[in-house]
């Protein structure tokens, strides 16, 4: 078996609006877990964006029989009962009874490294692969990002990603050759504490306090108290109790309530929100789940509001 190279995924920069350009291709921005799948001809290894092993968690992806050694880049996704993409279904998956798919959008290795080749060539080779279920490839739209955006908005999908046709794959880099345009704003933020709940939440919590790494502490960006089910409230409170901390992980901020209970920074929450306020806080946030990102990577520079 060949020893395959190990790559980190290439990342896109944020872009403020959809655009069209004949030198670019456009794809749906999938709402799932980014993963690289490495197949050496006999064994498959699936890793998350941060390198965590996912092979055992998704046994449906266990083999790529009949394919030569290859490395695929894509997103693990799940669908709800109505056939809509659902990150929460992916988070709450307890067994293979919740089906998943792997949406493949790039080919990094096929018998030899391909990362130095243009996107258009990598994509052509990918389209010629006969991938088994549950591996899927979505058809990109060439040139007309605004048309794809209209379809994404109509179906209430997460957004689009534009990729320059001649761009190589830059492992581990956030490159302007890839541009993501979000329909719904999202942020990956570190949980630094919580507010005690009352009423039917008296035994769990009222909201999670969120921050982004800024120097040697977290910069407070607000709290999130919606998007939780009864079962997730209980499970999260149990985890928070194990992370209890005496000192605040946040920089001093006047909006942090005095009744806050602090925790060691460890958990990274994926949060949807309407917009950044002028005070650089999240407006109308809603909890979507936890990610496997390293909390130290959830920085103000990477996740905070774009420069004016």
Phi, psi and omega per residue, in radians:
X1 nan 2.346 3.109
X2 -1.230 2.622 3.039
X3 -1.563 1.913 -3.065
X4 -1.364 2.592 3.043
X5 -1.171 2.730 3.085
X6 -1.931 2.085 -3.095
X7 -1.930 2.657 2.885
X8 -1.663 2.588 -3.092
X9 -1.206 2.534 3.016
X10 -1.307 2.510 -3.076
X11 -2.088 2.667 -3.126
X12 -1.712 2.672 2.988
X13 -1.521 2.744 3.076
X14 -1.347 2.471 3.135
X15 -2.252 2.441 -2.951
X16 -1.308 -0.381 -3.044
X17 -2.696 2.723 3.065
X18 -1.181 2.661 -3.128
X19 -2.592 2.870 3.077
X20 -2.146 2.500 -3.111
X21 -2.889 2.225 -3.114
X22 -1.132 -0.240 3.129
X23 -1.584 0.104 -3.067
X24 -2.234 2.674 2.968
X25 -2.006 2.684 -3.049
X26 -2.274 2.400 -3.110
X27 -2.280 2.772 3.014
X28 -1.165 2.442 3.017
X29 -1.534 1.908 -3.016
X30 -1.413 2.519 -3.098
X31 -1.709 1.439 -3.073
X32 -2.732 -2.575 -3.133
X33 -1.969 2.050 3.119
X34 -1.143 2.356 -3.087
X35 -2.666 2.555 2.992
X36 -1.876 2.293 -3.138
X37 -1.953 2.082 -3.123
X38 -1.926 2.101 -3.108
X39 -2.051 2.030 -3.099
X40 -1.652 0.134 -3.121
X41 1.855 -0.341 3.122
X42 -2.345 -0.504 -3.043
X43 -2.349 2.463 3.135
X44 -1.896 2.404 3.020
X45 -2.184 2.173 3.124
X46 -1.990 2.226 -3.122
X47 -2.233 2.565 3.098
X48 -1.346 3.123 3.134
X49 -1.041 -0.529 -3.131
X50 -1.671 0.091 3.093
X51 1.641 0.013 3.136
X52 -1.236 2.414 3.129
X53 -1.225 2.290 -3.133
X54 -2.076 0.028 -3.017
X55 -1.040 -0.801 -3.110
X56 -1.227 -0.540 -3.114
X57 -1.236 -0.436 -3.096
X58 -2.262 1.296 -3.066
X59 -1.114 -0.315 3.103
X60 -1.083 -0.395 -3.087
X61 -1.645 0.378 -2.892
X62 -1.263 -0.384 -3.073
X63 -2.541 2.667 3.024
X64 -2.242 0.980 -3.084
X65 -0.940 2.412 3.073
X66 1.579 -0.217 3.121
X67 -1.659 2.586 3.021
X68 -1.233 2.927 3.086
X69 -0.914 2.312 -3.068
X70 -2.717 2.819 3.021
X71 -2.251 2.154 -3.107
X72 -1.902 2.554 3.036
X73 -2.041 2.323 -3.121
X74 -3.006 -2.834 -3.065
X75 -2.311 2.258 3.025
X76 -1.442 2.180 -3.065
X77 -2.281 2.767 3.043
X78 -2.293 2.767 -3.118
X79 -2.132 2.583 3.099
X80 -1.470 -3.014 -3.047
X81 -1.130 -0.359 -3.140
X82 -1.715 0.144 3.108
X83 1.419 0.278 3.138
X84 -1.674 2.571 3.064
X85 -1.024 2.390 -3.075
X86 -2.515 1.856 3.079
X87 -1.138 -0.624 -3.129
X88 -1.140 -0.623 3.073
X89 -1.119 -0.660 3.116
X90 -1.159 -0.699 3.139
X91 -1.174 -0.659 -3.023
X92 -1.612 0.073 -3.130
X93 -1.012 2.170 3.140
X94 -1.878 -0.295 -3.117
X95 -2.821 3.095 3.134
X96 -1.229 -0.013 3.069
X97 -1.178 -0.387 3.005
X98 -1.620 1.803 -3.029
X99 -1.219 2.580 3.078
X100 -2.214 2.844 3.018
X101 -2.275 2.756 3.075
X102 -2.053 1.886 -3.119
X103 -1.503 1.886 -3.071
X104 -1.564 2.267 3.112
X105 -2.230 0.005 3.087
X106 -2.724 2.727 -3.123
X107 -2.193 1.986 -3.033
X108 -1.720 -0.346 -3.084
X109 -2.685 2.325 3.023
X110 -2.589 1.629 -3.028
X111 1.209 -0.335 3.118
X112 -2.794 2.771 3.136
X113 -1.045 2.450 3.132
X114 -2.117 0.040 -3.022
X115 -1.087 -0.441 3.138
X116 -1.454 -0.129 -3.115
X117 -1.489 2.711 3.109
X118 -1.069 2.652 3.124
X119 -0.939 -0.739 -3.056
X120 -1.096 -0.604 3.098
X121 -1.295 -0.710 3.093
X122 -1.081 -0.705 -3.106
X123 -1.173 -0.677 3.103
X124 -1.072 -0.758 3.113
X125 -1.141 -0.681 3.108
X126 -1.088 -0.761 -3.112
X127 -1.127 -0.384 -3.139
X128 -1.529 -0.113 3.080
X129 -1.364 2.447 3.062
X130 -1.688 1.596 -3.065
X131 -1.468 2.416 3.124
X132 -1.440 2.828 2.977
X133 -1.114 2.392 0.194
X134 -1.738 0.480 3.098
X135 -1.416 2.298 -3.127
X136 -2.317 2.670 2.971
X137 -2.168 2.296 3.108
X138 -1.627 2.485 -3.094
X139 -1.312 2.116 3.069
X140 -1.287 2.784 3.061
X141 -1.833 2.159 -3.107
X142 -1.541 2.137 2.997
X143 1.506 -0.743 -2.954
X144 -1.805 1.368 3.115
X145 -1.187 -0.533 -3.118
X146 -1.197 -0.597 3.082
X147 -1.171 -0.742 3.100
X148 -1.115 -0.666 3.128
X149 -1.034 -0.725 3.131
X150 -1.064 -0.728 3.116
X151 -1.175 -0.707 3.115
X152 -1.099 -0.744 3.137
X153 -1.141 -0.702 -3.133
X154 -1.121 -0.611 -3.137
X155 -1.626 0.060 3.109
X156 0.984 0.742 3.054
X157 -1.488 3.057 -2.951
X158 -1.284 -0.599 -3.111
X159 2.795 -2.810 3.132
X160 -2.326 2.807 3.037
X161 -2.221 2.216 3.053
X162 -1.703 2.412 -3.126
X163 -2.305 2.199 3.133
X164 -1.157 2.294 -3.010
X165 -1.014 -0.610 -3.066
X166 -1.644 0.135 -3.040
X167 -1.331 2.326 2.967
X168 -1.281 2.991 3.054
X169 -1.597 2.158 -3.076
X170 -1.888 1.579 -3.053
X171 -0.991 2.253 3.072
X172 1.355 -0.039 -3.069
X173 -1.776 2.571 2.958
X174 -1.710 1.904 -2.933
X175 -2.068 2.520 3.050
X176 -1.215 -0.114 3.032
X177 -1.231 -0.292 3.022
X178 -2.106 2.286 -3.132
X179 -2.234 2.212 3.115
X180 -1.844 2.355 3.102
X181 -2.095 2.009 -3.052
X182 -1.623 2.328 3.002
X183 -1.356 -0.679 3.077
X184 -2.011 2.229 3.123
X185 -1.166 2.380 3.075
X186 -2.358 2.666 3.075
X187 -2.493 2.510 2.965
X188 -1.737 1.984 -3.038
X189 -2.206 2.639 -3.096
X190 -1.514 2.355 3.058
X191 -1.421 2.066 -3.135
X192 -1.921 -0.054 3.140
X193 2.969 -2.981 3.121
X194 -2.680 2.861 3.031
X195 -1.823 2.351 3.093
X196 -1.028 2.568 3.135
X197 -1.643 2.981 3.023
X198 -2.380 3.043 -3.106
X199 1.042 -2.270 -3.105
X200 -1.297 0.000 3.055
X201 -1.939 0.231 -3.073
X202 -1.114 -0.428 -3.136
X203 -1.668 -0.031 -3.116
X204 -2.105 -1.777 3.102
X205 -2.831 2.826 3.118
X206 -1.565 -0.764 3.129
X207 -2.786 2.791 3.076
X208 -1.694 2.384 3.074
X209 -1.560 2.268 -2.991
X210 -2.035 2.571 3.083
X211 -2.623 2.919 3.064
X212 -2.148 2.468 -3.085
X213 -1.118 2.162 -3.137
X214 -2.459 1.650 -3.046
X215 1.319 -2.221 -3.050
X216 -1.716 0.227 3.138
X217 -2.678 3.138 3.130
X218 -1.617 2.410 3.025
X219 -1.599 2.091 -3.048
X220 -1.168 2.261 3.138
X221 -2.140 0.145 3.085
X222 2.103 -2.987 -3.120
X223 -2.275 2.727 3.113
X224 -2.207 2.230 -3.110
X225 -2.205 0.070 3.127
X226 -2.087 2.834 3.120
X227 1.718 0.082 -3.099
X228 -1.771 2.540 2.952
X229 -1.685 2.944 3.128
X230 -1.044 -0.689 -3.109
X231 -1.237 -0.676 3.126
X232 -1.220 -0.588 3.076
X233 -1.015 -0.817 -3.123
X234 -1.148 -0.773 -3.109
X235 -1.136 -0.733 -3.123
X236 -1.173 -0.723 3.135
X237 -1.059 -0.675 3.097
X238 -1.058 -0.752 3.112
X239 -1.176 -0.652 3.119
X240 -1.118 -0.680 3.134
X241 -1.063 -0.633 -3.141
X242 -1.257 -0.356 -3.101
X243 -1.789 0.176 -3.058
X244 -0.906 2.389 -3.116
X245 -2.328 2.546 -3.135
X246 -1.360 -0.594 -3.073
X247 -1.828 2.659 3.107
X248 -1.280 2.356 3.045
X249 -1.488 -0.011 -3.069
X250 -1.630 2.643 2.829
X251 -1.087 2.657 3.101
X252 -1.004 2.282 -3.110
X253 -2.565 2.303 -3.069
X254 -1.157 -0.336 -3.084
X255 -1.544 -0.083 3.094
X256 -1.315 2.062 -3.058
X257 -1.104 2.562 -3.120
X258 -1.145 -0.399 3.140
X259 -1.507 0.138 -3.101
X260 -1.079 2.467 3.017
X261 -1.885 2.180 -3.023
X262 -1.673 2.683 3.109
X263 -2.351 2.801 3.041
X264 -1.150 2.325 3.124
X265 -1.145 2.131 -3.107
X266 -2.724 -0.772 -3.076
X267 -1.456 2.376 3.079
X268 -1.999 2.055 -3.109
X269 -1.698 2.452 2.984
X270 -1.656 2.141 -3.016
X271 -2.245 2.286 2.980
X272 -1.581 2.562 3.124
X273 -2.690 2.871 -3.076
X274 -1.361 -0.831 -3.118
X275 -2.973 2.929 2.988
X276 -1.446 2.354 3.056
X277 -1.378 2.978 3.108
X278 -1.110 -0.433 3.111
X279 -1.526 0.210 3.108
X280 1.063 0.793 3.034
X281 -2.169 2.827 -3.091
X282 -1.406 2.247 3.074
X283 -1.702 2.265 3.118
X284 0.940 0.955 -3.136
X285 -1.320 2.656 3.085
X286 -2.456 2.271 -3.107
X287 -1.266 2.315 3.099
X288 -1.926 -0.427 -3.117
X289 2.642 -3.119 3.070
X290 -1.790 2.588 3.083
X291 -1.865 3.000 3.107
X292 -1.708 0.281 -3.127
X293 -1.169 2.560 2.995
X294 -1.142 2.221 -3.059
X295 -1.049 -0.519 -3.120
X296 -1.234 -0.256 3.109
X297 -1.490 -0.209 3.137
X298 -1.483 1.281 -3.023
X299 -1.676 2.834 3.073
X300 -1.085 -0.677 -3.120
X301 -1.157 -0.651 -3.080
X302 -1.478 -0.615 -2.975
X303 -2.016 -0.219 -3.090
X304 -1.261 3.140 -3.095
X305 -1.098 2.534 3.113
X306 -1.123 2.647 3.119
X307 -1.097 2.488 3.140
X308 -1.170 nan nan
